Amino acid sequence: MGGTTFKVGVIRDGAVHSQEELQHRLQRRGIDVAQPTLSRDLKTLGLAKAPTGYVAAPGPAFVPAEARQGTLDRALGEFVL
């Protein structure tokens, strides 16, 4: 599962009330992500913070090709030697 898609999956698994909580859930699943990257990805995915926490769209999120490429480039830069 891709990085941003994985984040949406974690949010759909249960209420996430803060970026810090999402960061900890991802770390427990073996994904280490910096807070600025997490914040940027949440914006890219169009996730919003509601009174109950971050919410994901019920279906697959539409992410423009340019944003997907930027996210992929960042991920490759961070994780590929």
N, CA, C and O atoms as CSV, one atom per row, in Angstrom:
chain,resi,resn,atom,element,x,y,z
A,1,MET,N,N,0.855,-1.167,0.000
A,1,MET,CA,C,0.000,0.000,0.000
A,1,MET,C,C,0.900,1.227,0.000
A,1,MET,O,O,1.876,1.268,0.749
A,2,GLY,N,N,0.595,2.228,-0.822
A,2,GLY,CA,C,1.410,3.430,-0.909
A,2,GLY,C,C,1.362,4.231,0.369
A,2,GLY,O,O,0.467,4.033,1.191
A,3,GLY,N,N,2.304,5.126,0.550
A,3,GLY,CA,C,2.407,5.906,1.773
A,3,GLY,C,C,1.160,6.708,2.092
A,3,GLY,O,O,0.629,6.616,3.199
A,4,THR,N,N,0.683,7.499,1.128
A,4,THR,CA,C,-0.495,8.309,1.396
A,4,THR,C,C,-1.731,7.442,1.525
A,4,THR,O,O,-2.590,7.720,2.362
A,5,THR,N,N,-1.841,6.401,0.720
A,5,THR,CA,C,-2.977,5.486,0.824
A,5,THR,C,C,-2.960,4.801,2.181
A,5,THR,O,O,-4.012,4.583,2.782
A,6,PHE,N,N,-1.778,4.464,2.664
A,6,PHE,CA,C,-1.640,3.833,3.971
A,6,PHE,C,C,-2.144,4.770,5.065
A,6,PHE,O,O,-2.811,4.329,6.001
A,7,LYS,N,N,-1.828,6.063,4.950
A,7,LYS,CA,C,-2.292,7.038,5.941
A,7,LYS,C,C,-3.807,7.095,5.972
A,7,LYS,O,O,-4.402,7.145,7.049
A,8,VAL,N,N,-4.443,7.088,4.803
A,8,VAL,CA,C,-5.901,7.095,4.741
A,8,VAL,C,C,-6.437,5.834,5.406
A,8,VAL,O,O,-7.423,5.895,6.140
A,9,GLY,N,N,-5.801,4.690,5.158
A,9,GLY,CA,C,-6.226,3.433,5.778
A,9,GLY,C,C,-6.156,3.495,7.286
A,9,GLY,O,O,-7.060,3.010,7.968
A,10,VAL,N,N,-5.105,4.079,7.817
A,10,VAL,CA,C,-4.950,4.201,9.272
A,10,VAL,C,C,-6.055,5.090,9.832
A,10,VAL,O,O,-6.601,4.804,10.898
A,11,ILE,N,N,-6.385,6.155,9.127
A,11,ILE,CA,C,-7.448,7.052,9.590
A,11,ILE,C,C,-8.794,6.344,9.528
A,11,ILE,O,O,-9.625,6.517,10.420
A,12,ARG,N,N,-9.018,5.555,8.493
A,12,ARG,CA,C,-10.288,4.820,8.385
A,12,ARG,C,C,-10.399,3.734,9.441
A,12,ARG,O,O,-11.509,3.335,9.794
A,13,ASP,N,N,-9.262,3.239,9.961
A,13,ASP,CA,C,-9.274,2.199,10.990
A,13,ASP,C,C,-9.851,2.693,12.311
A,13,ASP,O,O,-10.279,1.881,13.131
A,14,GLY,N,N,-9.874,3.978,12.532
A,14,GLY,CA,C,-10.395,4.532,13.778
A,14,GLY,C,C,-10.092,6.007,13.869
A,14,GLY,O,O,-9.228,6.518,13.156
A,15,ALA,N,N,-10.800,6.689,14.741
A,15,ALA,CA,C,-10.646,8.132,14.878
A,15,ALA,C,C,-9.199,8.500,15.200
A,15,ALA,O,O,-8.577,7.912,16.085
A,16,VAL,N,N,-8.684,9.467,14.478
A,16,VAL,CA,C,-7.350,10.018,14.723
A,16,VAL,C,C,-7.566,11.486,15.054
A,16,VAL,O,O,-8.034,12.256,14.215
A,17,HIS,N,N,-7.227,11.869,16.270
A,17,HIS,CA,C,-7.555,13.205,16.750
A,17,HIS,C,C,-6.470,14.241,16.514
A,17,HIS,O,O,-6.721,15.439,16.640
A,18,SER,N,N,-5.268,13.796,16.174
A,18,SER,CA,C,-4.185,14.757,15.951
A,18,SER,C,C,-3.142,14.159,15.005
A,18,SER,O,O,-3.083,12.947,14.798
A,19,GLN,N,N,-2.332,15.039,14.446
A,19,GLN,CA,C,-1.242,14.562,13.598
A,19,GLN,C,C,-0.263,13.735,14.419
A,19,GLN,O,O,0.298,12.758,13.923
A,20,GLU,N,N,-0.061,14.119,15.657
A,20,GLU,CA,C,0.853,13.359,16.533
A,20,GLU,C,C,0.338,11.935,16.735
A,20,GLU,O,O,1.114,10.980,16.694
A,21,GLU,N,N,-0.963,11.793,16.953
A,21,GLU,CA,C,-1.545,10.457,17.121
A,21,GLU,C,C,-1.382,9.632,15.844
A,21,GLU,O,O,-1.046,8.449,15.908
A,22,LEU,N,N,-1.619,10.250,14.685
A,22,LEU,CA,C,-1.436,9.548,13.413
A,22,LEU,C,C,0.019,9.144,13.235
A,22,LEU,O,O,0.309,8.035,12.785
A,23,GLN,N,N,0.925,10.032,13.584
A,23,GLN,CA,C,2.359,9.743,13.479
A,23,GLN,C,C,2.720,8.525,14.339
A,23,GLN,O,O,3.478,7.662,13.898
A,24,HIS,N,N,2.187,8.452,15.551
A,24,HIS,CA,C,2.463,7.312,16.437
A,24,HIS,C,C,1.868,6.011,15.885
A,24,HIS,O,O,2.499,4.957,15.959
A,25,ARG,N,N,0.664,6.086,15.336
A,25,ARG,CA,C,0.052,4.879,14.761
A,25,ARG,C,C,0.873,4.370,13.582
A,25,ARG,O,O,1.071,3.165,13.430
A,26,LEU,N,N,1.350,5.293,12.750
A,26,LEU,CA,C,2.182,4.891,11.609
A,26,LEU,C,C,3.493,4.282,12.089
A,26,LEU,O,O,3.956,3.289,11.528
A,27,GLN,N,N,4.097,4.869,13.125
A,27,GLN,CA,C,5.356,4.335,13.666
A,27,GLN,C,C,5.153,2.920,14.193
A,27,GLN,O,O,6.026,2.070,14.019
A,28,ARG,N,N,4.015,2.653,14.834
A,28,ARG,CA,C,3.736,1.295,15.335
A,28,ARG,C,C,3.613,0.299,14.186
A,28,ARG,O,O,3.806,-0.902,14.378
A,29,ARG,N,N,3.293,0.795,12.999
A,29,ARG,CA,C,3.183,-0.069,11.824
A,29,ARG,C,C,4.462,-0.067,10.995
A,29,ARG,O,O,4.495,-0.593,9.882
A,30,GLY,N,N,5.519,0.533,11.552
A,30,GLY,CA,C,6.819,0.490,10.886
A,30,GLY,C,C,7.068,1.608,9.892
A,30,GLY,O,O,8.007,1.527,9.099
A,31,ILE,N,N,6.245,2.654,9.916
A,31,ILE,CA,C,6.434,3.783,8.997
A,31,ILE,C,C,6.832,5.002,9.810
A,31,ILE,O,O,6.060,5.499,10.630
A,32,ASP,N,N,8.039,5.472,9.573
A,32,ASP,CA,C,8.549,6.651,10.256
A,32,ASP,C,C,8.374,7.843,9.326
A,32,ASP,O,O,8.974,7.891,8.253
A,33,VAL,N,N,7.561,8.795,9.732
A,33,VAL,CA,C,7.287,9.956,8.889
A,33,VAL,C,C,7.428,11.223,9.724
A,33,VAL,O,O,6.960,11.287,10.861
A,34,ALA,N,N,8.076,12.225,9.149
A,34,ALA,CA,C,8.263,13.496,9.833
A,34,ALA,C,C,6.937,14.270,9.840
A,34,ALA,O,O,6.127,14.130,8.924
A,35,GLN,N,N,6.726,15.076,10.867
A,35,GLN,CA,C,5.484,15.828,10.995
A,35,GLN,C,C,5.233,16.744,9.794
A,35,GLN,O,O,4.099,16.794,9.318
A,36,PRO,N,N,6.235,17.472,9.278
A,36,PRO,CA,C,5.951,18.314,8.104
A,36,PRO,C,C,5.481,17.503,6.894
A,36,PRO,O,O,4.609,17.951,6.149
A,37,THR,N,N,6.053,16.316,6.694
A,37,THR,CA,C,5.635,15.453,5.592
A,37,THR,C,C,4.214,14.965,5.821
A,37,THR,O,O,3.409,14.926,4.891
A,38,LEU,N,N,3.909,14.596,7.046
A,38,LEU,CA,C,2.570,14.137,7.398
A,38,LEU,C,C,1.552,15.240,7.139
A,38,LEU,O,O,0.500,14.989,6.550
A,39,SER,N,N,1.854,16.441,7.568
A,39,SER,CA,C,0.960,17.579,7.369
A,39,SER,C,C,0.718,17.824,5.881
A,39,SER,O,O,-0.418,18.031,5.454
A,40,ARG,N,N,1.774,17.799,5.115
A,40,ARG,CA,C,1.677,18.011,3.659
A,40,ARG,C,C,0.834,16.914,3.009
A,40,ARG,O,O,-0.001,17.202,2.152
A,41,ASP,N,N,1.045,15.665,3.409
A,41,ASP,CA,C,0.289,14.552,2.837
A,41,ASP,C,C,-1.199,14.656,3.198
A,41,ASP,O,O,-2.056,14.360,2.366
A,42,LEU,N,N,-1.507,15.070,4.423
A,42,LEU,CA,C,-2.909,15.229,4.807
A,42,LEU,C,C,-3.591,16.270,3.930
A,42,LEU,O,O,-4.731,16.085,3.506
A,43,LYS,N,N,-2.886,17.363,3.662
A,43,LYS,CA,C,-3.432,18.397,2.777
A,43,LYS,C,C,-3.593,17.860,1.364
A,43,LYS,O,O,-4.623,18.082,0.727
A,44,THR,N,N,-2.586,17.158,0.872
A,44,THR,CA,C,-2.629,16.607,-0.482
A,44,THR,C,C,-3.808,15.659,-0.645
A,44,THR,O,O,-4.459,15.642,-1.690
A,45,LEU,N,N,-4.078,14.873,0.384
A,45,LEU,CA,C,-5.177,13.905,0.330
A,45,LEU,C,C,-6.544,14.536,0.556
A,45,LEU,O,O,-7.571,13.879,0.379
A,46,GLY,N,N,-6.560,15.801,0.943
A,46,GLY,CA,C,-7.832,16.474,1.180
A,46,GLY,C,C,-8.524,16.031,2.453
A,46,GLY,O,O,-9.744,16.147,2.569
A,47,LEU,N,N,-7.757,15.523,3.412
A,47,LEU,CA,C,-8.338,15.111,4.685
A,47,LEU,C,C,-8.584,16.350,5.540
A,47,LEU,O,O,-7.809,17.306,5.522
A,48,ALA,N,N,-9.666,16.306,6.276
A,48,ALA,CA,C,-10.036,17.453,7.096
A,48,ALA,C,C,-10.154,17.024,8.548
A,48,ALA,O,O,-10.468,15.874,8.857
A,49,LYS,N,N,-9.895,17.980,9.428
A,49,LYS,CA,C,-10.046,17.691,10.851
A,49,LYS,C,C,-11.445,18.123,11.273
A,49,LYS,O,O,-11.803,19.298,11.191
A,50,ALA,N,N,-12.217,17.154,11.720
A,50,ALA,CA,C,-13.573,17.378,12.201
A,50,ALA,C,C,-13.561,17.284,13.728
A,50,ALA,O,O,-12.546,16.902,14.311
A,51,PRO,N,N,-14.661,17.624,14.375
A,51,PRO,CA,C,-14.699,17.498,15.846
A,51,PRO,C,C,-14.360,16.084,16.345
A,51,PRO,O,O,-13.870,15.916,17.462
A,52,THR,N,N,-14.624,15.081,15.517
A,52,THR,CA,C,-14.333,13.694,15.920
A,52,THR,C,C,-12.935,13.252,15.528
A,52,THR,O,O,-12.536,12.129,15.837
A,53,GLY,N,N,-12.180,14.115,14.852
A,53,GLY,CA,C,-10.828,13.790,14.408
A,53,GLY,C,C,-10.720,13.934,12.911
A,53,GLY,O,O,-11.641,14.435,12.265
A,54,TYR,N,N,-9.601,13.500,12.346
A,54,TYR,CA,C,-9.413,13.576,10.891
A,54,TYR,C,C,-10.367,12.612,10.213
A,54,TYR,O,O,-10.588,11.498,10.688
A,55,VAL,N,N,-10.926,13.051,9.106
A,55,VAL,CA,C,-11.866,12.214,8.383
A,55,VAL,C,C,-11.388,12.025,6.957
A,55,VAL,O,O,-10.852,12.940,6.332
A,56,ALA,N,N,-11.597,10.817,6.460
A,56,ALA,CA,C,-11.240,10.482,5.087
A,56,ALA,C,C,-12.516,10.382,4.267
A,56,ALA,O,O,-13.581,10.057,4.792
A,57,ALA,N,N,-12.402,10.656,3.005
A,57,ALA,CA,C,-13.537,10.510,2.108
A,57,ALA,C,C,-13.958,9.045,2.099
A,57,ALA,O,O,-13.112,8.165,2.257
A,58,PRO,N,N,-15.249,8.764,1.916
A,58,PRO,CA,C,-15.699,7.375,1.961
A,58,PRO,C,C,-15.141,6.499,0.841
A,58,PRO,O,O,-14.990,5.291,1.025
A,59,GLY,N,N,-14.835,7.082,-0.305
A,59,GLY,CA,C,-14.281,6.314,-1.420
A,59,GLY,C,C,-12.819,6.635,-1.601
A,59,GLY,O,O,-12.226,7.347,-0.791
A,60,PRO,N,N,-12.235,6.111,-2.662
A,60,PRO,CA,C,-10.842,6.438,-2.944
A,60,PRO,C,C,-10.679,7.941,-3.133
A,60,PRO,O,O,-11.471,8.577,-3.827
A,61,ALA,N,N,-9.672,8.487,-2.527
A,61,ALA,CA,C,-9.419,9.925,-2.650
A,61,ALA,C,C,-8.834,10.230,-4.021
A,61,ALA,O,O,-7.957,9.520,-4.512
A,62,PHE,N,N,-9.338,11.298,-4.626
A,62,PHE,CA,C,-8.761,11.742,-5.888
A,62,PHE,C,C,-7.575,12.628,-5.568
A,62,PHE,O,O,-7.703,13.624,-4.856
A,63,VAL,N,N,-6.438,12.265,-6.090
A,63,VAL,CA,C,-5.226,13.058,-5.913
A,63,VAL,C,C,-4.698,13.365,-7.309
A,63,VAL,O,O,-4.403,12.452,-8.080
A,64,PRO,N,N,-4.577,14.662,-7.638
A,64,PRO,CA,C,-4.076,15.011,-8.968
A,64,PRO,C,C,-2.716,14.379,-9.243
A,64,PRO,O,O,-1.927,14.155,-8.324
A,65,ALA,N,N,-2.451,14.096,-10.512
A,65,ALA,CA,C,-1.206,13.438,-10.914
A,65,ALA,C,C,0.013,14.190,-10.406
A,65,ALA,O,O,0.982,13.572,-9.965
A,66,GLU,N,N,-0.024,15.512,-10.463
A,66,GLU,CA,C,1.130,16.310,-10.014
A,66,GLU,C,C,1.408,16.081,-8.529
A,66,GLU,O,O,2.562,15.976,-8.114
A,67,ALA,N,N,0.351,16.006,-7.743
A,67,ALA,CA,C,0.516,15.784,-6.306
A,67,ALA,C,C,1.020,14.371,-6.036
A,67,ALA,O,O,1.876,14.168,-5.175
A,68,ARG,N,N,0.485,13.387,-6.778
A,68,ARG,CA,C,0.959,12.007,-6.591
A,68,ARG,C,C,2.439,11.900,-6.922
A,68,ARG,O,O,3.192,11.237,-6.208
A,69,GLN,N,N,2.859,12.550,-8.004
A,69,GLN,CA,C,4.265,12.492,-8.397
A,69,GLN,C,C,5.145,13.150,-7.339
A,69,GLN,O,O,6.212,12.633,-7.006
A,70,GLY,N,N,4.694,14.301,-6.804
A,70,GLY,CA,C,5.465,14.971,-5.754
A,70,GLY,C,C,5.600,14.118,-4.513
A,70,GLY,O,O,6.669,14.055,-3.906
A,71,THR,N,N,4.512,13.459,-4.132
A,71,THR,CA,C,4.543,12.579,-2.965
A,71,THR,C,C,5.471,11.397,-3.211
A,71,THR,O,O,6.241,11.008,-2.333
A,72,LEU,N,N,5.393,10.831,-4.405
A,72,LEU,CA,C,6.279,9.715,-4.759
A,72,LEU,C,C,7.737,10.149,-4.738
A,72,LEU,O,O,8.589,9.439,-4.204
A,73,ASP,N,N,8.029,11.308,-5.315
A,73,ASP,CA,C,9.406,11.816,-5.323
A,73,ASP,C,C,9.932,12.007,-3.907
A,73,ASP,O,O,11.078,11.660,-3.620
A,74,ARG,N,N,9.094,12.562,-3.008
A,74,ARG,CA,C,9.521,12.759,-1.615
A,74,ARG,C,C,9.781,11.416,-0.940
A,74,ARG,O,O,10.788,11.239,-0.254
A,75,ALA,N,N,8.860,10.470,-1.142
A,75,ALA,CA,C,9.014,9.152,-0.518
A,75,ALA,C,C,10.274,8.466,-1.001
A,75,ALA,O,O,11.028,7.908,-0.204
A,76,LEU,N,N,10.502,8.505,-2.290
A,76,LEU,CA,C,11.713,7.885,-2.829
A,76,LEU,C,C,12.959,8.571,-2.299
A,76,LEU,O,O,13.954,7.911,-2.000
A,77,GLY,N,N,12.912,9.880,-2.181
A,77,GLY,CA,C,14.062,10.613,-1.650
A,77,GLY,C,C,14.344,10.289,-0.204
A,77,GLY,O,O,15.496,10.312,0.229
A,78,GLU,N,N,13.286,9.982,0.559
A,78,GLU,CA,C,13.443,9.680,1.979
A,78,GLU,C,C,13.810,8.226,2.249
A,78,GLU,O,O,14.527,7.940,3.208
A,79,PHE,N,N,13.330,7.308,1.424
A,79,PHE,CA,C,13.452,5.891,1.751
A,79,PHE,C,C,14.370,5.084,0.827
A,79,PHE,O,O,14.745,3.963,1.169
A,80,VAL,N,N,14.726,5.612,-0.297
A,80,VAL,CA,C,15.565,4.873,-1.238
A,80,VAL,C,C,16.994,5.375,-1.109
A,80,VAL,O,O,17.237,6.581,-1.100
A,81,LEU,N,N,17.924,4.460,-1.010
A,81,LEU,CA,C,19.322,4.845,-0.897
A,81,LEU,C,C,19.880,5.271,-2.213
A,81,LEU,O,O,21.054,5.631,-2.299
